[in-house]
Amino acid sequence: MQQPSWSDSELIVRAGRLWTEATWSPFLDAVADGSLPEAAFRRWLAQDYLFARGLTSYQAIALAKAPRDAHRVLIGGLVALDRELEWFENHAERRGIPLGERPHPVCRAYVDFLMRSAYTQPWPVLAAILFGVEASYLEAWSRLTPAGPYAEFIERWSNPAFVNYVNDLAALARRHPHPDAQEAFNQVLVYERDFWRMAWEG
């Protein structure tokens, strides 16, 4: 029996307008039509790299708390994150974008939320958080057509492999529900919304 799609998740349905706010941005519209200002692109790439580093730490702690049925998915996600960091580093080097700068306060707050949750929340809540991070990113980039100067970026976060990964995360969240999962999921969406605003506005 085929598992339900990630987009059918009750966490998404119950999030309401927060889901739309987290997955739509003038930044993404500008990516789609090729009009994204260079300063916004550089800011996004540097800050998303720092976020990905924080997410790697979060996911490693989540793996340590996770039940056996989650190990394959989480280990695969960590491998993909390591490749993603290298991908960011290569792009930054080619474009002369420094990656060692301090995180923007919005990025810092998001990563702090992840790390605080990793150490204090039970595994089912961590599963909902990770699903929120990746599902909202997939939705945001999947709205765009892989074309123009940013086609490689759009393709990276809307390709079938990423869809399969998010489906696996959705399945984990369904198998391990928790009363606090929705609140944590919604908080992820607030941070996602604010991150896109930061990338666009500075």
N, C-alpha and C positions, 0 to 999 in steps of 0.2 A: 504493500500500500504506500503510495507516494505521500511524503509528509507535506503538511500545509506550507504555503509560501510564507516567507518572513513578513510580507506585507499584510498578512491576515492576523498578525499578533494583536491580542487584546491590549497589550501595553500601548501600542500605537493608537488604537481606536480610543482608548480612554484618555490619552494625552490631549485629544481635541486640537484646539488651535495651536498649541505649543509645537505640534508636529510640523505644521505648515511653516511656522516662524523659524524653526530650526533647519528647514530644508530648502528655503528660498531666500535669495539675497541679491541685491544689486551687483554684488561682486560676481556672483555666478552668471547673471545676465550679461555682464561685461565679458566674462570668459567666453560665453556662447557666441557673442557677436564680434569677438576679437578686439573690443575697444578698451580692455582693461588697462588702466594706467600702470606704467612700469613700477612706480613706487608701491602701489597696492600689491602687485605681484610679488615683489621682493619682500615686502612685509609678511605676506601670507606664507611664502615658502620658508622663510627663516623661523616664523613662529610655529608653523605646522611641524617643522622638523623637531623643534623643542618639545612640542606636544607629543609627537610620536615617541620620543625618548622617554617621556614620562609614562606614556601608555605601556611601553615595554616593561617598565618596572611594575606597574600596576598588574599587568597580566601575569608576570612571573609570580607575584604574591597570590593572585587568584588561583593559579595552577597549584600552588602549595596547599590551598584550602579545598580544592575541587575534588569531587568524587571521581572514581575511576572512569566512569562513562564520559567524563568531560576531557580527559587527558589528551586524546588524539586531536580534538578540535583546538584546544588551547596551545598545544605544542606546535601544531601547524600554523596557528596564528602568530606565535612568537617567531618562527622561522620567516614568515612573510614580513613581519615588522622589521626584522634585521635586514632583509633585502630592501625594504622600503627606505630605511635610514641610509643605506648605501646609495640608493637611487637619488634621494634628496641631496646627498653630499656631492654626487657627480654633477647634478644640475647646478648646484650652488657654485661649484668650482668653475664650471664653464661660463657662468654668468657673473662671476665676481661678487657673489653674495656672501657676506660673512655669516657664519652660523654660531659663533661663540658669544654672541651678544646676550644680554640679560633678557629673560622673557618679558613680554608686555604684561601688565597687571592682569589682563583678562586671561591670557595663557597661564600665568602663574596661579590664578585662582582655580582654573579648571584642573590643572595638574594637582594642586593641593587637595581639591575635592576627591580626585581619584585615589591619591595616596592615603588620605584620611579614611576613606571608605575601605580601601584594601586591608588596612590594619584593624578596623573596628567592625566591619559588617560581615555577616555570615555569607557563605558561598552563594546561596540563591539570589541575594541582593547584588552580589558582584556579577553574577551572570546577567542580570537585568541591565546593569550599568554598561557592561561590555557590549551587549546587544544594542543598547541605545546609541553608543558611540558609533558603532560600525553601520548599523541600519540607517541612521540619519545621514551618514556620509554617502552611503550607497544611493539613497533616495535623492540627495542633493545633486550628485554628479550624473545620475541616470536620467535626470530631466533634460540633460544637454546632449546635443548631437556631436559625436566625435569628428570635428572638422575645425579648420582654421589653425591659428598658431598654437593653440592649447589642446589640440586633438589628443596628444599623448597623455596629458593629464586626465582628460575626460575618460579616455579608454581605461586608464589604470584603475579607476574607482567605479567602473560600471561594467566590467567584463564578467563573463560567466563564472570564472573562478572565484571572484569576489562575491558574486551572488550566492554561489554554493556555500561559501564560508558563512555568510550572514544567515542563510537558511539553517545551517548547523547551530549557530548561536541562538537563533529563535527557538529551535527544538530544545536546546538545553534550558532556556528560560521557561519553556512550557513544562518541562519535566521537573523543574525545581522551583515551584512558585513560593512566594513569601509575601506576607501582608505589607511589608515595607517596600516591595519591589517597584510599585507604581510611583511612589514619591521619589525614589532614587532615579528612576527612568526619566521622570519629568524634569528633575534637576539637570540631568545630562542635556536635555533639549534646551533648557535655558542657557547653559554654557555654550552649546553649539550656536544658538542664535547670536549670542554676544560675540563669539569668536568671528563669525562672518562679518558682523558689524565692525569689529576692530580691524579686520583685514581690509575692509573697504574704506573706513573713515580715518583710521590711524589712532 
